[in-house]
Amino acid sequence: MENHNHILKELELKATPKRLAILDVLSCASTYLSPEEVWKRLKERFSTVGLPTVYRNLEELADGGVIFKVIHPDRKLYYFFCDNRKHHHHFICTSCKRVDDLNFCAYKELEKEVSQTLNGTISSHIMQVFGICRHCTPVKEAK
């Protein structure tokens, strides 16, 4: 179990047992989790934790950049703990829920396109790439 007190201190959030437990649940998971999955895992430790508390804390942690939201094609929201603090994006496997870092960003190209084509400016961006990871892709046999 990792000590996440320093993360909460950086975000100027009180290190409550439930916040620490949420970070622990997400950092120990190898895949993204729904708020309900986080809540079910927390109920094993805290009998009185409510789903609204979990949602509120997940949002605070996501706003602070400690965890990231997976805006899934199934139109549901999931969360994933990523300890990579550098600007990057993610490849998300829709089969096994695995999340991998993509050290690629087309922001400069997008910024140029928006500026030149639309005469606009970008205030933020989110890029998530969904597909099937190498572990879930069937191996093609050589003929």
Secondary structure by P-SEA (a helix, b strand, c coil): cccaaaaaaaacccccaaaaaaaaaaaaccccccaaaaaaaaaaccccccaaaaaaaaaaaaaacccccccccccbbbbbbbcccccbbbbbbcccbbbbbbcccaaaaaaaaaaaacccccccbbbbbbccccccccccccc
